[in-house]
Amino acid sequence: MRLGAIEAGGTKFVLAVGNEKGEIFEKISIPTRTPEETMKDTLDFFKDKNLDALGIGCFGPLELNKDKEKYGYITSTPKPHWGDFDILGSLKKGLNIPVEIATDVSGAALGEITFGEYENEHTLLYITVGTGIGGGYVIDGKIHNGMLHPEMGHIMIHKNPKDTYEGFCPYHKTCLEGLAAGPANEGRTGMKGIDIPEDHESFDFIAEYMAEALMSYILILSPTKIVLGGGVMGRTYMIPKIREVLKEKLNGYVKTDQMENLDKYIVTPSLGVESGIKGALALALMAK
């Protein structure tokens, strides 16, 4: 099969052609501009590729209820010009092939289950920590959605009394995203993320907040594997910090093989930076 894949982010669209084995033959990146400009370049790239299907992992929020009139629309995004845009319909009309859509982080979770090292996991939770924080949850090979797709970055967090940062989320201020995403790290320190030294107190706060969030996810969702991706988690010392604090917070309450082997339970993406684009290939396999 020849499959198209789109990893649609607020800054760039990654476009690729691959197959059902997860092999990528061709890949380019284009800047995210207005829908008209971005979709024109996207359709121009794919139109002569002889695709059987296309998958897209997209920034949101998205309408993913297939019974709704606006299924496949980007909804209340703060991204200028993209609110209430029918991205799924535009792709279907422009290419006349089956297209499947999910959030970018749900797509990445699906990519890890389908083409990564975690294909035998019954349940996989993928959390990305970068410009924002998002979560995707795959159960028995299927992405979990309900009333809405998961918005795990917006659960409320107990702020450390020593943390004077007010939080940057415009809706909730001190939710997980507001306190632990990349912009929070920069707002708290007054430095660009790349310039923040690893011994800065801000990383201790982020580890504490991520551990509290993971404790909630573990107790509610009981995933058999947790993958942490995104730029903030890219620093090698972050995940060990989070594991340590999580163990303290759970205080021995959860007794499973996973909790005895946190270094194998809370892990980095096995597909590296290709989790998202290979997840889009996995979505294309599901397209009907």
FENFEN-V155587 format. One record per residue. N is the residue number from 1. RES is the residue in three letters. SS is DSSP state (helix for helix, strand for strand, loop for the rest). PSI is psi as a letter, one per 30 degrees, with the letter a starting at -180 (999 if undefined). NEAR is the number of other ideal C-beta (glycine too) atoms within 12 Angstrom. Layout:
BEGIN
N_RES_SS_PSI_NEAR, N_RES_SS_PSI_NEAR
END
This chain:
BEGIN
1_MET_loop_k_24, 2_ARG_loop_j_26, 3_LEU_strand_k_43, 4_GLY_strand_k_47, 5_ALA_strand_k_57, 6_ILE_strand_k_52, 7_GLU_strand_j_46, 8_ALA_strand_j_47, 9_GLY_loop_l_36, 10_GLY_loop_f_25, 11_THR_loop_e_20, 12_LYS_strand_l_24, 13_PHE_strand_k_40, 14_VAL_strand_k_38, 15_LEU_strand_k_43, 16_ALA_strand_l_40, 17_VAL_strand_k_32, 18_GLY_strand_a_38, 19_ASN_loop_a_25, 20_GLU_loop_f_21, 21_LYS_loop_f_16, 22_GLY_loop_g_32, 23_GLU_loop_k_20, 24_ILE_strand_k_28, 25_PHE_strand_e_21, 26_GLU_strand_k_22, 27_LYS_strand_k_27, 28_ILE_strand_l_24, 29_SER_strand_k_23, 30_ILE_strand_k_26, 31_PRO_strand_k_18, 32_THR_loop_j_31, 33_ARG_loop_b_20, 34_THR_loop_l_16, 35_PRO_helix_e_30, 36_GLU_helix_e_16, 37_GLU_helix_e_17, 38_THR_helix_e_34, 39_MET_helix_e_35, 40_LYS_helix_e_18, 41_ASP_helix_e_24, 42_THR_helix_e_38, 43_LEU_helix_e_31, 44_ASP_helix_e_17, 45_PHE_helix_e_29, 46_PHE_helix_f_38, 47_LYS_loop_f_21, 48_ASP_loop_g_13, 49_LYS_loop_f_29, 50_ASN_loop_h_15, 51_LEU_loop_k_34, 52_ASP_loop_e_25, 53_ALA_strand_l_36, 54_LEU_strand_k_45, 55_GLY_strand_k_50, 56_ILE_strand_k_52, 57_GLY_strand_j_49, 58_CYS_strand_k_51, 59_PHE_loop_l_40, 60_GLY_loop_a_41, 61_PRO_loop_l_31, 62_LEU_strand_l_41, 63_GLU_loop_j_32, 64_LEU_loop_g_35, 65_ASN_loop_j_18, 66_LYS_loop_f_16, 67_ASP_loop_f_8, 68_LYS_loop_k_17, 69_GLU_loop_e_12, 70_LYS_loop_h_22, 71_TYR_loop_k_22, 72_GLY_loop_g_30, 73_TYR_strand_k_27, 74_ILE_strand_k_38, 75_THR_loop_c_28, 76_SER_loop_h_20, 77_THR_loop_k_26, 78_PRO_loop_f_18, 79_LYS_loop_j_27, 80_PRO_loop_k_13, 81_HIS_loop_f_19, 82_TRP_loop_f_32, 83_GLY_loop_k_22, 84_ASP_loop_h_20, 85_PHE_strand_k_32, 86_ASP_strand_i_27, 87_ILE_helix_e_44, 88_LEU_helix_e_34, 89_GLY_helix_e_23, 90_SER_helix_e_30, 91_LEU_helix_e_41, 92_LYS_helix_e_26, 93_LYS_helix_e_15, 94_GLY_helix_f_27, 95_LEU_helix_f_31, 96_ASN_loop_h_16, 97_ILE_loop_l_27, 98_PRO_strand_k_24, 99_VAL_strand_k_39, 100_GLU_strand_k_37, 101_ILE_strand_k_46, 102_ALA_strand_l_48, 103_THR_strand_l_46, 104_ASP_helix_e_47, 105_VAL_helix_e_48, 106_SER_helix_e_49, 107_GLY_helix_e_51, 108_ALA_helix_e_53, 109_ALA_helix_e_53, 110_LEU_helix_e_48, 111_GLY_helix_e_49, 112_GLU_helix_e_46, 113_ILE_helix_e_43, 114_THR_helix_e_38, 115_PHE_helix_f_37, 116_GLY_loop_a_33, 117_GLU_loop_f_21, 118_TYR_loop_g_33, 119_GLU_loop_f_21, 120_ASN_loop_g_15, 121_GLU_loop_k_30, 122_HIS_loop_e_20, 123_THR_strand_k_31, 124_LEU_strand_k_46, 125_LEU_strand_k_43, 126_TYR_strand_k_51, 127_ILE_strand_k_51, 128_THR_strand_k_47, 129_VAL_strand_j_43, 130_GLY_loop_b_33, 131_THR_loop_e_28, 132_GLY_loop_a_40, 133_ILE_strand_k_44, 134_GLY_strand_l_43, 135_GLY_strand_k_44, 136_GLY_strand_k_48, 137_TYR_strand_k_41, 138_VAL_strand_k_43, 139_ILE_strand_k_25, 140_ASP_loop_h_16, 141_GLY_loop_g_23, 142_LYS_strand_k_22, 143_ILE_strand_k_40, 144_HIS_loop_k_30, 145_ASN_strand_l_28, 146_GLY_loop_b_12, 147_MET_loop_e_12, 148_LEU_loop_l_20, 149_HIS_strand_l_33, 150_PRO_loop_k_36, 151_GLU_loop_i_31, 152_MET_helix_f_39, 153_GLY_helix_f_42, 154_HIS_helix_g_29, 155_ILE_loop_k_31, 156_MET_strand_k_22, 157_ILE_loop_k_36, 158_HIS_loop_j_20, 159_LYS_loop_k_26, 160_ASN_loop_k_23, 161_PRO_loop_f_8, 162_LYS_loop_f_12, 163_ASP_loop_j_27, 164_THR_loop_f_16, 165_TYR_loop_k_29, 166_GLU_loop_f_16, 167_GLY_loop_k_29, 168_PHE_loop_f_27, 169_CYS_strand_k_28, 170_PRO_loop_f_15, 171_TYR_loop_e_18, 172_HIS_loop_f_21, 173_LYS_strand_d_20, 174_THR_loop_h_28, 175_CYS_strand_l_29, 176_LEU_helix_e_42, 177_GLU_helix_e_40, 178_GLY_helix_f_34, 179_LEU_helix_f_42, 180_ALA_helix_f_52, 181_ALA_loop_l_38, 182_GLY_helix_e_34, 183_PRO_helix_e_29, 184_ALA_helix_e_39, 185_ASN_helix_e_45, 186_GLU_helix_e_25, 187_GLY_helix_e_26, 188_ARG_helix_e_33, 189_THR_helix_f_25, 190_GLY_loop_g_13, 191_MET_loop_l_16, 192_LYS_loop_k_14, 193_GLY_helix_e_29, 194_ILE_helix_f_15, 195_ASP_helix_f_13, 196_ILE_loop_k_26, 197_PRO_loop_l_16, 198_GLU_loop_f_21, 199_ASP_loop_g_12, 200_HIS_loop_k_22, 201_GLU_helix_f_20, 202_SER_helix_e_37, 203_PHE_helix_f_34, 204_ASP_helix_e_25, 205_PHE_helix_e_38, 206_ILE_helix_e_47, 207_ALA_helix_e_38, 208_GLU_helix_e_32, 209_TYR_helix_e_45, 210_MET_helix_e_46, 211_ALA_helix_e_38, 212_GLU_helix_e_31, 213_ALA_helix_e_41, 214_LEU_helix_e_45, 215_MET_helix_e_32, 216_SER_helix_e_26, 217_TYR_helix_e_35, 218_ILE_helix_e_30, 219_LEU_helix_f_17, 220_ILE_helix_e_19, 221_LEU_helix_f_29, 222_SER_loop_h_22, 223_PRO_loop_k_39, 224_THR_loop_f_28, 225_LYS_strand_k_39, 226_ILE_strand_k_45, 227_VAL_strand_k_45, 228_LEU_strand_j_48, 229_GLY_strand_a_40, 230_GLY_loop_l_38, 231_GLY_loop_e_26, 232_VAL_helix_e_40, 233_MET_helix_f_36, 234_GLY_helix_f_22, 235_ARG_loop_k_28, 236_THR_helix_f_11, 237_TYR_helix_f_20, 238_MET_helix_e_35, 239_ILE_helix_e_35, 240_PRO_helix_e_24, 241_LYS_helix_e_31, 242_ILE_helix_e_39, 243_ARG_helix_e_31, 244_GLU_helix_e_22, 245_VAL_helix_e_29, 246_LEU_helix_e_36, 247_LYS_helix_e_27, 248_GLU_helix_e_18, 249_LYS_helix_e_27, 250_LEU_helix_f_26, 251_ASN_loop_h_13, 252_GLY_loop_g_12, 253_TYR_loop_e_14, 254_VAL_loop_j_23, 255_LYS_loop_j_10, 256_THR_loop_l_18, 257_ASP_helix_e_12, 258_GLN_helix_e_28, 259_MET_helix_f_28, 260_GLU_helix_f_15, 261_ASN_loop_i_15, 262_LEU_helix_f_29, 263_ASP_helix_f_18, 264_LYS_helix_f_22, 265_TYR_helix_e_32, 266_ILE_strand_j_40, 267_VAL_strand_l_33, 268_THR_loop_l_32, 269_PRO_loop_k_38, 270_SER_loop_f_28, 271_LEU_loop_g_34, 272_GLY_helix_b_19, 273_VAL_helix_f_23, 274_GLU_helix_g_30, 275_SER_helix_e_45, 276_GLY_helix_e_52, 277_ILE_helix_e_44, 278_LYS_helix_f_41, 279_GLY_helix_e_53, 280_ALA_helix_e_51, 281_LEU_helix_e_49, 282_ALA_helix_e_45, 283_LEU_helix_e_48, 284_ALA_helix_e_46, 285_LEU_helix_f_33, 286_MET_helix_f_30, 287_ALA_loop_k_30, 288_LYS_loop_999_15
END
